[in-house]
Amino acid sequence: MRNYLVYATYGWLALSGTLHFLVDVVSHALRGKHPPGPETTLYYGLNTAFSLGQVAFGLLGLFLARRAMDLAAAPPVLILALAAGLGWWAVTFLFMGYWEPKLNVGIFCALALATLVRR
């Protein structure tokens, strides 16, 4: 069960980060939803950095889980994952007005906490 939780935790993060990038950056850019300007640059920059961090951390976690499951499920690694999740959650509450990123990061934090408790 622990292995499935570890894969689900990091897989969810990589998937939700990828989908966030596709929805909030790529689709908005293709549709020309935002007029050119500094606010648009900041919008794209925030969402790109947010999603890139999630994808990179999620893929790193999946790689680590595949190579060394005991290390990926170790309490310090899961506590670090929870700290990163809480940081992303703070960013969503401070700078993002819509609820989807909050939900996605909340699911990641719940999965990481379940993995930590289940170990």
C-alpha positions as CSV (number, residue, x, y, z in Angstrom):
1,M,0.0,0.0,0.0
2,R,2.8,2.4,0.9
3,N,4.3,2.1,-2.6
4,Y,1.0,2.9,-4.3
5,L,0.7,6.0,-2.0
6,V,4.2,7.2,-2.8
7,Y,3.6,6.8,-6.6
8,A,0.2,8.4,-6.3
9,T,1.6,11.4,-4.3
10,Y,4.3,12.3,-6.8
11,G,2.4,11.2,-9.8
12,W,-0.5,13.5,-8.9
13,L,1.9,16.4,-8.4
14,A,3.5,15.9,-11.8
15,L,0.1,15.4,-13.5
16,S,-1.6,18.4,-11.9
17,G,1.4,20.6,-12.6
18,T,1.4,19.6,-16.2
19,L,-2.4,20.2,-16.5
20,H,-2.1,23.5,-14.8
21,F,0.5,24.6,-17.3
22,L,-1.6,23.5,-20.2
23,V,-4.8,25.1,-19.0
24,D,-3.5,28.4,-17.5
25,V,-0.5,29.1,-19.8
26,V,-0.7,27.3,-23.1
27,S,-4.5,27.6,-23.7
28,H,-4.6,31.3,-22.6
29,A,-1.7,32.1,-24.9
30,L,-3.2,30.2,-27.8
31,R,-6.5,32.0,-27.4
32,G,-4.9,35.4,-26.8
33,K,-7.0,35.8,-23.6
34,H,-4.7,38.4,-22.0
35,P,-3.7,41.6,-23.8
36,P,0.1,42.2,-24.0
37,G,1.5,44.0,-21.1
38,P,3.3,43.7,-17.8
39,E,0.4,42.1,-16.0
40,T,0.2,39.4,-18.6
41,T,3.9,38.7,-18.3
42,L,3.5,38.4,-14.6
43,Y,0.5,36.1,-15.0
44,Y,2.3,33.8,-17.4
45,G,5.5,33.9,-15.3
46,L,3.7,33.0,-12.1
47,N,1.8,30.2,-13.6
48,T,4.8,28.8,-15.5
49,A,7.1,28.9,-12.4
50,F,4.3,27.4,-10.2
51,S,3.6,24.5,-12.6
52,L,7.3,23.9,-13.5
53,G,8.2,23.6,-9.9
54,Q,5.4,21.0,-9.4
55,V,6.3,19.0,-12.4
56,A,10.0,18.9,-11.6
57,F,9.4,18.0,-7.9
58,G,6.8,15.3,-8.9
59,L,9.1,13.8,-11.5
60,L,12.0,13.8,-9.1
61,G,9.8,12.0,-6.5
62,L,8.8,9.4,-9.1
63,F,12.4,8.9,-10.1
64,L,13.4,8.5,-6.5
65,A,10.5,6.1,-5.8
66,R,11.5,4.0,-8.7
67,R,15.1,3.8,-7.8
68,A,14.9,3.8,-4.0
69,M,11.4,3.4,-2.6
70,D,12.7,3.2,1.0
71,L,14.3,6.6,0.6
72,A,11.2,8.1,-1.1
73,A,9.0,6.9,1.7
74,A,11.3,8.1,4.5
75,P,9.9,10.6,6.9
76,P,12.3,13.4,6.2
77,V,11.6,13.2,2.5
78,L,7.8,13.2,3.1
79,I,8.1,16.1,5.5
80,L,10.0,18.0,2.8
81,A,7.3,17.2,0.3
82,L,4.7,18.4,2.8
83,A,6.7,21.6,3.3
84,A,6.8,22.2,-0.4
85,G,3.1,21.5,-0.7
86,L,2.3,24.0,2.0
87,G,4.5,26.6,0.2
88,W,2.6,26.0,-3.0
89,W,-0.6,26.2,-1.1
90,A,0.4,29.6,0.3
91,V,1.2,30.8,-3.2
92,T,-2.2,29.8,-4.4
93,F,-4.0,31.6,-1.6
94,L,-1.9,34.7,-1.9
95,F,-1.6,35.1,-5.7
96,M,-4.2,32.9,-7.5
97,G,-7.8,33.8,-7.4
98,Y,-9.3,30.6,-8.7
99,W,-9.9,27.4,-6.7
100,E,-8.5,24.6,-8.9
101,P,-4.8,25.0,-8.0
102,K,-5.8,25.1,-4.3
103,L,-7.6,21.9,-4.7
104,N,-4.8,20.2,-6.6
105,V,-2.2,21.2,-4.0
106,G,-4.5,20.2,-1.2
107,I,-4.8,16.7,-2.7
108,F,-1.1,16.5,-3.0
109,C,-0.7,17.5,0.7
110,A,-3.3,15.0,1.7
111,L,-1.6,12.2,-0.2
112,A,1.8,13.1,1.3
113,L,0.3,13.1,4.8
114,A,-1.4,9.8,4.2
115,T,1.9,8.3,3.0
116,L,3.7,9.7,6.0
117,V,1.1,8.3,8.4
118,R,0.8,5.0,6.6
119,R,4.6,4.2,6.6
